[in-house]
Amino acid sequence: MTAELVRGQNHTLPQNRLEIRVSAGTPVVAGATLGDERGTVRGIEWIAHPGSPQLPGLEVSQQAAADHRLAVDLEALPAGAHRVTVLLALPVGAGGPVRFGAVPAPFVAVTGLDGTEIATFTLTDLDAESAVSALELYRRQDAWKVRAVGQGYAGGLAEMLADQGVTDPAALAGSIQEAVTRGLARSVAPPPPRTPEADRVRHATGSADHRPTAPPPAPEPPEPLADPATTGPAHTTQPHTAQPHTAPGPAAAGASAAGLSTGGPINYAHPRRQHAAPPSPPPAAPPAQPGQPAQPVAGDATGWSMDERLYNQIWGMFEDLARAVAAYRSAVDFAESRMDQELDRALSDPRNRIGGAGDRAREAARAKRDELASRAREALDRDLAQLAAEAAVVEPALPAAYAGWGNPVWHAHRIPMEIPMALRIGDLHLPERTDLRIPLLVRLPLERGMWVDSGRTASEAAALMDTDRLRRLAMETAVAHAARLLAVYPPGEFAVHVIDPAGSAAGPLAPLVESGVLAGPPAAGPGGVASVLAHLTRRVDLVQMAVRARAADSLPPDLDTGEQLLVVNDFPHGFDDRAVTQLRYLADEGPAVGVHLLMVADREEASAYGPVLDPLWRSLLRITPVADSHLADPWVGHAWTYEPLTIPPGSRVLEQVLSAVAAARRAAGR
């Protein structure tokens, strides 16, 4: 049975030797790129295009044509290739259309060698785009799948290649178009434009009832999830902005606050750790019954270590959940839109206004809507059940850095000798299944600080909470994050400083103070604030100069070169103009040399001090002490609900962890 995909939906491939057929209604350029397990294109030798149409296991057309057949042998792909992305572009200077919105929607089908269709995808809702990533074949849990992408690029072939991570994309795009120009005279004449009833009969037995539409527009308020290379499966960049889609996955990569503020593209490629291909994952467990999906296995993603395999597996789960829900929402929207259209047509016919014809038309339209929505929900429930089974296996296997506070692994935790790949700072979920949680990981060392919003306007849940209670909860959240960072770094390689200008956070800070793990007593008053900021500013200046001069040996012997975290409570109270300037300097320059900020403040109160603080707030990853749907994924802008990590009631795990940190420091003589 053919799977008719919508944007974001995936489907398992039952065989390795395939054809990808393209029908565009006008001559187009067809190509493909290979990506490794992180989605990285390693060079031009991993790109098939009309000027270089053959790669191991992959062959594309040598000219622009209205119809294409791409041959793929997944077993014959180069070692390390885990992804095949099919690209379409309109030829330049051929006198034809310059945007996909002016031509019939391209149709793509993945078939077996005998022509049997496995999955199809119609690329609808394209407009000014002249190039598009149509679909991708990717390896997941030791099996290959196809995913409908449909990501268009108004900047054409060069922009699309740049998004694939290609070096000098403009030059390569020019050489491809030159090869196309030479062969354009041999192009196949375009067939007549397709109608809703025509041409699809050639490709599938399904009716027009199943034609997909684009996913719903991304919600405006959510903060985009940032680069998985910097934050993991869900990551944030700039707060409260609409998310440009460039494709994680994730994993959201190379994204930074600076990149956003300058309007530069965000690279959401899978997180990059090495250029060499890591070992293949261990084989998945055999299926419970013939024909059933393989049982999930913890750590079945690729990676050099179990930590990296689990990290990549969590990222894959996040990606699968985002796309499965996108497909469901798109299908439901399509069903509603189709019902409205059918009702309009029926009620515009005067014959249906007499007797019960109009009522029957309405009932038929609603029944069709309900049927389509029910089928979409069945597909979603099937995908969610598989992800829930995987989460049930993965969660107990997580190391302490990736685990929640309730995981028993924390009670047996020992301070490591090297830092882990990432740190969990919360969970993410979608309303379609709130009990299916995906860990939110940030990469280590930290590449940006965090802002814990203590204001009642931060979320609906915060608005219902007492102000003092909310501020205490925000500070407790910051203390817990500081403790997790201390616990996953080797002894003496991570120091925590605290600024509490009015001394209002004595209660939440007690675990850090009493355990003796702080670099010094919490700084209070203008003098204490100035002293801590001067100390950390000096450290940033000295390390920067040493790095630039390549003179690390010249650093003062009393300088702590380990990672530093500055926790600031109730900002900007107690900060004068000089202190604010120093803090912004630490936020901008500190992460590159190991100085990071953890701010606890009310965004609304801080805004009263003028726009000077906006760059500081926007440069940090905003989290909340209570659940809030303020994060958006990089593809379709789902509003993900962030759940902060909480310590189980009555648990002493925080005190135990901090005691272990203090004991490890004493043993190491730090």
C-alpha positions as CSV (number, residue, x, y, z in Angstrom):
1,M,0.0,0.0,0.0
2,T,1.4,3.4,-1.0
3,A,2.0,5.9,1.8
4,E,0.9,9.4,0.7
5,L,3.1,11.7,2.8
6,V,2.7,15.2,4.0
7,R,5.5,17.6,5.1
8,G,7.4,16.1,8.0
9,Q,5.9,12.6,7.8
10,N,8.1,9.6,7.5
11,H,7.7,6.0,6.3
12,T,9.8,2.9,6.6
13,L,11.5,1.7,3.4
14,P,11.1,-2.1,2.9
15,Q,14.1,-2.5,0.5
16,N,17.4,-0.9,-0.3
17,R,17.4,-0.7,-4.1
18,L,15.0,2.1,-5.1
19,E,14.0,4.6,-7.7
20,I,12.9,8.2,-6.9
21,R,10.6,9.5,-9.7
22,V,10.0,13.2,-10.1
23,S,7.2,14.8,-12.2
24,A,7.3,18.5,-12.2
25,G,5.2,19.7,-15.2
26,T,8.2,21.8,-16.3
27,P,12.0,21.2,-16.8
28,V,13.7,21.1,-13.4
29,V,17.2,20.2,-12.2
30,A,17.4,17.1,-10.0
31,G,20.2,16.3,-7.7
32,A,21.0,14.7,-4.3
33,T,23.4,15.2,-1.5
34,L,24.7,12.6,1.0
35,G,25.0,13.4,4.7
36,D,26.7,11.6,7.5
37,E,24.9,10.7,10.8
38,R,24.8,14.4,11.7
39,G,23.5,15.5,8.3
40,T,26.9,16.9,7.3
41,V,27.8,16.9,3.6
42,R,31.5,16.1,3.7
43,G,32.4,17.7,0.4
44,I,31.5,18.0,-3.3
45,E,32.3,14.3,-3.7
46,W,29.1,13.7,-1.8
47,I,26.9,15.7,-4.2
48,A,25.3,14.2,-7.3
49,H,24.2,16.7,-9.9
50,P,24.0,17.0,-13.7
51,G,27.6,17.9,-14.0
52,S,28.6,14.9,-11.8
53,P,25.6,12.5,-11.9
54,Q,27.0,9.4,-10.3
55,L,28.1,8.5,-6.8
56,P,28.5,5.0,-5.2
57,G,24.9,3.9,-4.8
58,L,23.4,7.0,-6.3
59,E,22.7,8.3,-9.9
60,V,20.8,11.4,-11.0
61,S,19.9,12.8,-14.4
62,Q,22.4,14.7,-16.5
63,Q,20.0,17.4,-17.7
64,A,16.9,19.4,-16.8
65,A,13.7,17.6,-17.5
66,A,10.1,17.5,-16.6
67,D,10.4,13.9,-15.4
68,H,13.3,12.3,-13.6
69,R,14.3,8.9,-12.3
70,L,17.0,8.8,-9.7
71,A,18.5,5.4,-8.8
72,V,19.5,4.7,-5.2
73,D,21.2,1.6,-3.7
74,L,21.3,2.2,0.0
75,E,23.7,-0.6,0.6
76,A,26.2,0.8,-1.9
77,L,26.4,4.3,-0.5
78,P,29.8,5.5,0.7
79,A,30.8,4.5,4.2
80,G,29.5,6.9,6.7
81,A,26.6,8.1,4.6
82,H,23.4,8.1,6.6
83,R,21.2,10.5,4.7
84,V,20.2,11.1,1.0
85,T,18.5,14.4,0.3
86,V,16.8,14.9,-3.0
87,L,17.0,18.5,-4.4
88,L,15.0,20.2,-7.1
89,A,15.8,23.5,-8.8
90,L,14.5,25.5,-11.7
91,P,17.1,26.1,-14.4
92,V,18.4,29.6,-14.7
93,G,18.4,31.6,-17.9
94,A,16.3,29.0,-19.8
95,G,13.4,31.3,-20.5
96,G,11.2,29.2,-18.3
97,P,9.5,29.9,-14.9
98,V,11.6,31.4,-12.2
99,R,9.6,30.3,-9.2
100,F,7.8,27.1,-8.3
101,G,4.6,29.0,-7.5
102,A,4.1,29.5,-11.3
103,V,4.2,25.8,-12.1
104,P,2.2,22.7,-11.1
105,A,3.2,21.3,-7.7
106,P,6.0,18.8,-8.2
107,F,5.2,15.2,-7.4
108,V,7.8,12.8,-6.0
109,A,7.5,9.0,-5.6
110,V,9.8,6.5,-4.0
111,T,9.4,3.1,-5.8
112,G,10.9,-0.3,-6.0
113,L,12.7,-1.4,-9.1
114,D,9.6,-3.0,-10.3
115,G,7.8,0.4,-10.2
116,T,5.7,-0.4,-7.1
117,E,5.2,2.8,-5.2
118,I,6.3,2.9,-1.6
119,A,5.7,6.5,-0.7
120,T,4.6,9.7,-2.6
121,F,4.8,13.4,-1.8
122,T,3.2,16.4,-3.5
123,L,5.2,19.6,-2.9
124,T,2.3,22.0,-2.3
125,D,2.3,25.7,-1.2
126,L,5.5,26.7,-2.9
127,D,5.6,30.3,-4.2
128,A,8.7,32.4,-4.7
129,E,11.0,29.5,-4.2
130,S,13.2,28.4,-7.1
131,A,14.8,25.5,-5.3
132,V,13.4,22.9,-2.9
133,S,14.6,20.0,-0.7
134,A,12.0,17.5,-1.7
135,L,12.6,14.5,0.5
136,E,15.3,12.6,2.3
137,L,16.1,9.0,2.9
138,Y,17.7,8.5,6.3
139,R,18.9,5.8,8.6
140,R,17.0,5.4,11.9
141,Q,17.4,2.5,14.4
142,D,19.4,0.4,11.9
143,A,16.6,0.8,9.2
144,W,16.1,3.3,6.4
145,K,13.1,5.6,6.2
146,V,11.9,8.3,3.8
147,R,10.8,11.7,5.1
148,A,8.8,14.3,3.2
149,V,10.7,17.7,3.5
150,G,9.3,20.2,1.0
151,Q,11.6,23.1,2.2
152,G,11.8,25.8,-0.4
153,Y,14.5,28.4,-1.0
154,A,13.8,31.8,-2.6
155,G,17.5,32.2,-3.0
156,G,17.7,29.3,-5.4
157,L,20.2,26.5,-5.8
158,A,23.0,28.4,-4.0
159,E,21.0,29.0,-0.9
160,M,19.8,25.4,-0.8
161,L,23.4,24.1,-1.1
162,A,24.6,26.5,1.6
163,D,21.9,25.1,3.8
164,Q,23.3,21.7,3.2
165,G,26.6,22.9,4.5
166,V,28.4,22.9,1.2
167,T,31.5,25.0,0.9
168,D,31.4,27.8,-1.7
169,P,27.8,27.0,-2.7
170,A,27.6,29.9,-5.2
171,A,30.4,28.4,-7.3
172,L,29.0,24.9,-7.2
173,A,25.5,26.3,-8.1
174,G,27.0,28.1,-11.1
175,S,28.8,25.0,-12.4
176,I,25.6,23.0,-12.1
177,Q,23.5,25.5,-14.0
178,E,26.3,25.7,-16.6
179,A,26.0,21.9,-17.1
180,V,22.3,22.2,-17.3
181,T,22.5,24.9,-19.9
182,R,24.7,22.6,-22.1
183,G,22.2,19.8,-21.9
184,L,19.0,21.8,-21.9
185,A,18.3,21.1,-25.6
186,R,18.0,17.5,-24.7
187,S,15.3,18.1,-22.0
188,V,12.1,16.3,-22.2
189,A,9.1,18.4,-23.2
190,P,6.8,19.2,-20.3
191,P,3.6,17.3,-20.1
192,P,0.2,19.1,-19.9
193,P,-0.5,20.6,-16.5
194,R,-2.0,18.2,-14.0
195,T,-5.5,18.6,-12.8
196,P,-6.8,17.2,-9.4
197,E,-8.1,14.1,-11.3
198,A,-5.4,13.7,-13.8
199,D,-1.8,12.5,-13.7
200,R,-1.9,11.3,-10.1
201,V,-3.6,8.2,-11.6
202,R,-0.3,7.5,-13.2
203,H,1.5,7.6,-9.9
204,A,-0.9,6.3,-7.3
205,T,-4.3,4.7,-6.9
206,G,-5.3,7.2,-4.2
207,S,-7.7,9.9,-4.9
208,A,-7.4,13.7,-4.5
209,D,-8.9,13.3,-1.0
210,H,-5.4,12.4,0.3
211,R,-3.5,15.3,-1.2
212,P,-1.5,17.0,1.6
213,T,-1.2,20.6,2.5
214,A,1.5,22.5,4.2
215,P,1.7,22.4,8.0
216,P,0.0,25.2,9.9
217,P,2.0,28.4,10.3
218,A,4.4,28.5,13.3
219,P,3.0,30.3,16.3
220,E,4.5,33.7,16.8
221,P,5.4,33.8,20.5
222,P,7.6,30.7,21.0
223,E,11.3,31.1,21.3
224,P,13.1,29.1,18.6
225,L,15.0,26.0,19.7
226,A,18.6,26.5,19.1
227,D,21.4,24.6,17.6
228,P,21.6,20.9,18.7
229,A,25.2,21.3,18.3
230,T,25.0,23.8,21.1
231,T,22.0,22.7,23.0
232,G,21.0,19.2,21.9
233,P,17.6,18.1,20.7
234,A,16.0,21.2,21.7
235,H,17.8,24.4,21.9
236,T,17.1,28.0,22.0
237,T,18.5,31.0,20.3
238,Q,16.7,34.3,20.4
239,P,13.7,34.7,22.6
240,H,10.2,35.4,21.2
241,T,11.0,35.5,17.5
242,A,9.5,33.4,14.6
243,Q,11.8,30.6,13.6
244,P,13.3,30.5,10.2
245,H,13.5,27.0,8.9
246,T,16.8,25.8,7.7
247,A,16.7,22.3,8.9
248,P,18.2,20.3,12.6
249,G,17.9,18.4,13.8
250,P,17.8,18.9,16.4
251,A,20.0,19.4,15.3
252,A,20.0,22.7,15.4
253,A,23.7,23.7,14.8
254,G,26.0,26.7,14.6
255,A,23.2,28.9,15.9
256,S,24.1,31.7,18.2
257,A,22.5,34.8,19.4
258,A,25.0,36.8,17.3
259,G,23.9,34.9,14.2
260,L,20.3,35.7,14.8
261,S,20.8,39.3,15.7
262,T,22.7,39.9,12.5
263,G,20.1,38.1,10.4
264,G,22.5,35.4,9.3
265,P,21.2,31.9,8.6
266,I,21.0,29.4,11.4
267,N,22.5,26.0,10.7
268,Y,20.4,23.3,12.2
269,A,22.5,20.4,11.1
270,H,23.0,17.4,13.4
271,P,25.5,18.1,16.2
272,R,29.1,17.9,15.0
273,R,31.7,16.2,17.2
274,Q,34.2,14.7,14.7
275,H,34.8,14.7,11.0
276,A,35.5,11.0,11.0
277,A,32.5,8.6,10.9
278,P,31.9,7.1,14.4
279,P,31.4,3.3,14.7
280,S,28.0,1.9,13.8
281,P,25.5,1.5,16.6
282,P,25.0,-1.9,18.1
283,P,22.3,-4.0,16.3
284,A,18.8,-3.5,17.4
285,A,16.9,-6.2,19.2
286,P,15.0,-8.6,17.0
287,P,11.3,-7.8,16.5
288,A,9.0,-9.3,18.9
289,Q,6.9,-10.8,16.1
290,P,7.5,-11.1,12.4
291,G,6.4,-7.9,10.6
292,Q,6.5,-5.9,13.8
293,P,8.9,-3.0,14.5
294,A,12.1,-3.9,16.2
295,Q,12.1,-3.5,19.9
296,P,13.8,-0.2,21.0
297,V,17.3,-0.4,22.4
298,A,19.0,2.3,24.5
299,G,22.0,3.7,22.6
300,D,21.2,2.4,19.2
301,A,22.3,5.7,17.5
302,T,25.8,6.2,16.1
303,G,28.5,7.7,18.2
304,W,32.0,7.0,19.6
305,S,30.7,6.4,23.1
306,M,27.5,5.4,24.8
307,D,27.0,9.0,26.0
308,E,27.2,10.2,22.4
309,R,25.0,7.4,21.1
310,L,22.4,8.3,23.8
311,Y,22.7,12.0,23.0
312,N,22.1,11.3,19.3
313,Q,19.2,8.9,20.1
314,I,17.5,11.6,22.2
315,W,17.9,14.0,19.3
316,G,16.4,11.5,16.9
317,M,13.4,11.0,19.2
318,F,12.9,14.8,19.4
319,E,13.0,15.0,15.6
320,D,10.6,12.1,15.1
321,L,8.1,13.5,17.6
322,A,8.2,17.0,16.0
323,R,7.6,15.6,12.5
324,A,4.9,13.1,13.5
325,V,2.9,15.8,15.2
326,A,3.4,18.1,12.2
327,A,2.1,15.5,9.9
328,Y,-1.0,14.9,12.1
329,R,-1.8,18.6,12.5
330,S,-1.4,19.1,8.7
331,A,-3.7,16.3,8.0
332,V,-6.4,17.6,10.4
333,D,-6.1,21.1,8.9
334,F,-6.5,19.6,5.4
335,A,-9.6,17.7,6.5
336,E,-11.1,20.8,8.0
337,S,-10.3,22.8,4.9
338,R,-11.7,20.1,2.6
339,M,-14.9,20.0,4.5
340,D,-15.3,23.8,4.3
341,Q,-14.7,23.7,0.5
342,E,-17.2,20.9,0.1
343,L,-19.8,22.7,2.2
344,D,-19.3,25.9,0.2
345,R,-19.8,24.0,-3.1
346,A,-22.8,22.2,-1.9
347,L,-24.6,25.2,-0.4
348,S,-23.9,27.4,-3.5
349,D,-26.0,25.0,-5.6
350,P,-29.6,26.2,-5.5
351,R,-30.8,22.6,-5.8
352,N,-29.4,21.8,-2.3
353,R,-31.4,24.5,-0.7
354,I,-34.7,22.6,-1.2
355,G,-35.6,19.6,0.9
356,G,-32.9,17.6,2.8
357,A,-30.2,17.7,0.1
358,G,-28.3,20.4,2.0
359,D,-28.4,18.5,5.2
360,R,-27.2,15.4,3.5
361,A,-24.3,17.3,1.9
362,R,-23.3,18.7,5.3
363,E,-23.4,15.3,6.9
364,A,-21.3,13.8,4.1
365,A,-18.7,16.5,4.3
366,R,-18.5,16.1,8.1
367,A,-18.3,12.4,7.9
368,K,-15.4,12.6,5.4
369,R,-13.7,15.1,7.7
370,D,-14.0,12.8,10.6
371,E,-12.7,9.8,8.6
372,L,-9.6,11.7,7.5
373,A,-9.0,13.1,11.0
374,S,-9.4,9.6,12.5
375,R,-7.0,8.0,10.1
376,A,-4.4,10.8,10.9
377,R,-4.9,10.2,14.6
378,E,-4.4,6.4,14.1
379,A,-1.1,7.1,12.4
380,L,-0.1,9.6,15.1
381,D,-1.0,7.2,17.9
382,R,1.1,4.5,16.2
383,D,4.1,6.8,16.0
384,L,3.6,8.0,19.6
385,A,3.4,4.5,20.9
386,Q,6.7,3.6,19.3
387,L,8.3,6.7,20.7
388,A,6.9,6.1,24.2
389,A,8.3,2.6,24.1
390,E,11.7,4.0,23.1
391,A,11.6,6.6,25.9
392,A,10.7,3.9,28.4
393,V,13.9,2.1,27.4
394,V,16.2,5.1,27.1
395,E,15.3,7.0,30.3
396,P,16.5,4.4,32.8
397,A,19.8,4.0,30.8
398,L,20.7,7.7,30.9
399,P,23.9,8.8,32.7
400,A,23.5,11.3,35.5
401,A,24.2,14.3,33.2
402,Y,21.2,13.3,31.0
403,A,19.0,12.0,33.8
404,G,16.3,13.8,35.9
405,W,16.7,14.2,39.6
406,G,14.4,11.3,40.3
407,N,16.6,8.8,38.4
408,P,18.4,6.5,40.9
409,V,21.7,7.0,39.0
410,W,22.2,10.3,40.9
411,H,22.3,8.5,44.2
412,A,25.3,6.4,43.0
413,H,26.9,9.3,41.1
414,R,30.6,9.8,41.3
415,I,32.3,13.0,40.2
416,P,33.8,12.2,36.7
417,M,37.3,12.7,35.4
418,E,36.1,14.3,32.2
419,I,33.0,16.4,31.3
420,P,30.1,14.7,29.5
421,M,28.9,15.7,26.1
422,A,25.8,17.5,27.4
423,L,23.6,18.3,30.4
424,R,19.9,18.0,30.9
425,I,18.1,21.2,32.0
426,G,14.5,20.1,31.6
427,D,12.0,18.2,29.5
428,L,9.9,19.1,26.4
429,H,6.5,17.8,25.4
430,L,3.6,18.5,23.0
431,P,-0.1,18.7,23.8
432,E,-0.9,15.6,21.7
433,R,0.7,13.4,24.4
434,T,1.9,15.3,27.5
435,D,3.3,12.2,29.2
436,L,5.8,11.7,26.4
437,R,8.8,13.8,27.5
438,I,12.0,14.4,25.5
439,P,15.0,15.5,27.6
440,L,16.2,19.1,26.8
441,L,20.0,18.9,26.7
442,V,22.6,21.7,26.4
443,R,26.0,21.0,25.1
444,L,29.0,21.3,27.3
445,P,31.1,23.4,27.7
446,L,28.3,25.9,27.7
447,E,28.2,28.2,24.7
448,R,25.7,30.6,26.2
449,G,24.3,31.5,29.6
450,M,20.8,31.1,30.9
451,W,18.1,33.4,32.1
452,V,15.6,32.0,34.7
453,D,12.6,34.3,34.3
454,S,11.1,35.0,37.8
455,G,8.4,37.3,36.6
456,R,4.6,36.6,36.8
457,T,4.2,37.7,33.2
458,A,6.5,34.9,32.0
459,S,3.7,32.4,31.6
460,E,0.1,31.6,32.4
461,A,1.2,29.3,35.3
462,A,3.5,32.0,36.7
463,A,0.7,34.6,36.6
464,L,-1.3,32.5,39.1
465,M,1.6,32.2,41.5
466,D,2.5,34.5,44.4
467,T,5.4,36.8,43.5
468,D,7.6,35.8,46.4
469,R,7.0,32.1,45.9
470,L,7.8,32.5,42.2
471,R,11.1,34.3,42.9
472,R,12.1,31.6,45.4
473,L,11.2,28.9,42.9
474,A,13.3,30.6,40.2
475,M,16.3,30.8,42.5
476,E,15.9,27.2,43.5
477,T,15.9,26.3,39.8
478,A,19.2,28.2,39.4
479,V,20.7,26.5,42.4
480,A,19.8,23.1,41.0
481,H,21.3,23.9,37.6
482,A,24.5,25.1,39.3
483,A,24.7,21.9,41.3
484,R,24.3,19.7,38.2
485,L,27.1,21.6,36.5
486,L,29.4,21.2,39.5
487,A,28.5,17.5,39.7
488,V,29.4,16.7,36.1
489,Y,32.8,18.5,35.9
490,P,36.0,17.0,37.3
491,P,37.1,18.3,40.7
492,G,38.3,21.9,40.6
493,E,37.4,22.5,36.9
494,F,34.2,24.3,37.6
495,A,33.7,27.2,40.0
496,V,30.4,29.0,41.0
497,H,30.2,32.6,42.1
498,V,27.0,34.2,43.4
499,I,25.8,37.8,43.4
500,D,22.8,38.4,45.7
501,P,22.8,42.2,46.1
502,A,20.1,42.4,48.8
503,G,20.7,39.0,50.4
504,S,17.2,37.9,49.6
505,A,18.1,34.4,48.3
506,A,19.7,33.1,51.5
507,G,17.2,30.3,51.8
508,P,17.5,28.8,48.2
509,L,21.3,29.3,48.3
510,A,21.7,27.4,51.6
511,P,22.6,24.1,49.9
512,L,25.5,25.7,48.0
513,V,26.7,27.7,50.9
514,E,26.5,25.0,53.5
515,S,28.3,22.4,51.3
516,G,31.2,24.8,50.8
517,V,31.3,24.4,47.0
518,L,31.1,28.1,46.2
519,A,34.2,30.0,45.1
520,G,33.3,32.5,47.9
521,P,30.4,33.8,50.0
522,P,27.5,35.3,48.0
523,A,28.4,38.9,47.2
524,A,26.0,41.5,48.6
525,G,25.8,45.2,48.4
526,P,27.3,47.5,45.7
527,G,30.9,46.6,46.9
528,G,30.3,42.9,46.7
529,V,28.8,43.2,43.2
530,A,31.7,45.4,42.0
531,S,34.3,43.0,43.4
532,V,33.0,39.8,41.8
533,L,32.4,41.5,38.4
534,A,35.9,43.0,38.5
535,H,37.4,39.6,39.3
536,L,35.6,37.8,36.4
537,T,36.2,40.6,34.0
538,R,39.9,40.5,34.7
539,R,39.9,36.7,34.2
540,V,38.2,37.1,30.8
541,D,40.7,39.9,29.7
542,L,43.8,37.9,30.8
543,V,42.7,34.6,29.2
544,Q,41.7,36.4,25.9
545,M,45.1,38.1,25.7
546,A,46.9,34.8,26.5
547,V,44.9,33.0,23.8
548,R,45.5,35.7,21.2
549,A,49.3,35.9,22.0
550,R,49.5,32.1,22.3
551,A,51.1,32.6,25.7
552,A,49.2,30.5,28.1
553,D,52.3,30.1,30.3
554,S,52.3,33.8,31.0
555,L,49.0,33.7,33.0
556,P,49.3,34.6,36.7
557,P,49.7,31.6,38.9
558,D,46.7,32.5,41.0
559,L,44.3,32.7,38.0
560,D,41.7,29.9,38.0
561,T,41.5,28.7,34.4
562,G,38.6,26.3,35.0
563,E,35.1,27.0,33.9
564,Q,33.4,29.8,35.9
565,L,29.6,30.3,36.4
566,L,28.2,33.5,37.8
567,V,24.8,33.2,39.4
568,V,23.1,36.6,39.6
569,N,19.9,37.0,41.7
570,D,17.3,39.7,41.3
571,F,19.0,41.5,38.5
572,P,19.2,44.4,37.9
573,H,18.7,45.5,41.5
574,G,22.0,46.7,43.0
575,F,23.7,47.2,39.6
576,D,24.9,50.6,38.5
577,D,25.7,51.5,34.9
578,R,29.3,50.3,35.2
579,A,28.2,46.9,36.7
580,V,25.6,46.5,33.9
581,T,28.3,47.2,31.3
582,Q,30.6,44.6,32.9
583,L,27.8,42.1,33.0
584,R,27.1,42.6,29.3
585,Y,30.8,42.2,28.6
586,L,30.8,38.9,30.4
587,A,27.8,37.7,28.5
588,D,29.3,38.5,25.2
589,E,33.0,37.6,25.7
590,G,32.9,35.2,28.6
591,P,31.6,31.9,27.1
592,A,34.5,31.8,24.6
593,V,37.0,31.7,27.5
594,G,34.9,29.7,30.0
595,V,32.9,32.3,32.0
596,H,29.1,31.9,31.9
597,L,26.1,33.7,33.3
598,L,23.0,32.3,35.1
599,M,20.6,35.1,35.6
600,V,17.6,35.1,37.8
601,A,15.4,38.1,37.0
602,D,12.0,39.3,36.0
603,R,12.1,40.2,32.4
604,E,9.4,42.9,32.8
605,E,11.3,44.6,35.6
606,A,14.5,44.5,33.7
607,S,12.8,46.1,30.7
608,A,12.0,49.1,32.8
609,Y,15.7,50.0,32.8
610,G,15.6,50.7,29.1
611,P,16.7,48.9,25.9
612,V,20.3,48.7,27.1
613,L,19.5,45.3,28.7
614,D,17.7,43.8,25.7
615,P,20.9,42.5,24.1
616,L,21.8,40.8,27.4
617,W,18.4,39.1,27.7
618,R,18.4,38.0,24.1
619,S,21.9,36.5,24.3
620,L,20.8,34.0,27.0
621,L,18.8,30.9,26.9
622,R,15.5,31.7,28.6
623,I,14.0,29.0,30.9
624,T,11.2,29.2,33.4
625,P,10.8,27.8,36.9
626,V,7.3,26.6,36.0
627,A,6.0,24.8,32.9
628,D,5.6,27.1,29.9
629,S,5.2,26.7,26.1
630,H,7.7,29.3,25.0
631,L,10.1,27.2,22.8
632,A,9.7,26.4,19.1
633,D,11.3,23.7,17.1
634,P,13.4,24.6,14.0
635,W,11.1,23.0,11.3
636,V,7.5,23.8,11.8
637,G,7.5,26.0,14.9
638,H,5.7,23.7,17.3
639,A,5.0,25.4,20.6
640,W,6.9,23.0,22.9
641,T,6.1,23.0,26.6
642,Y,9.3,23.3,28.7
643,E,9.1,21.4,32.1
644,P,11.9,22.4,34.5
645,L,13.6,19.6,36.4
646,T,12.3,19.2,39.9
647,I,13.7,17.4,42.9
648,P,11.3,14.8,44.3
649,P,9.5,15.9,47.5
650,G,11.5,14.9,50.5
651,S,14.5,13.8,48.5
652,R,18.0,14.7,49.8
653,V,19.6,14.1,46.4
654,L,20.7,17.8,46.0
655,E,22.5,17.7,49.3
656,Q,24.1,14.3,48.5
657,V,25.3,15.5,45.1
658,L,26.9,18.7,46.6
659,S,28.5,16.6,49.4
660,A,30.1,14.4,46.8
661,V,31.4,17.5,44.9
662,A,32.9,18.8,48.2
663,A,34.4,15.5,49.0
664,A,35.9,15.1,45.5
665,R,37.5,18.5,45.8
666,R,39.1,17.7,49.2
667,A,40.4,14.4,47.8
668,A,41.9,16.3,44.9
669,G,43.4,19.0,47.1
670,R,41.4,21.7,45.5
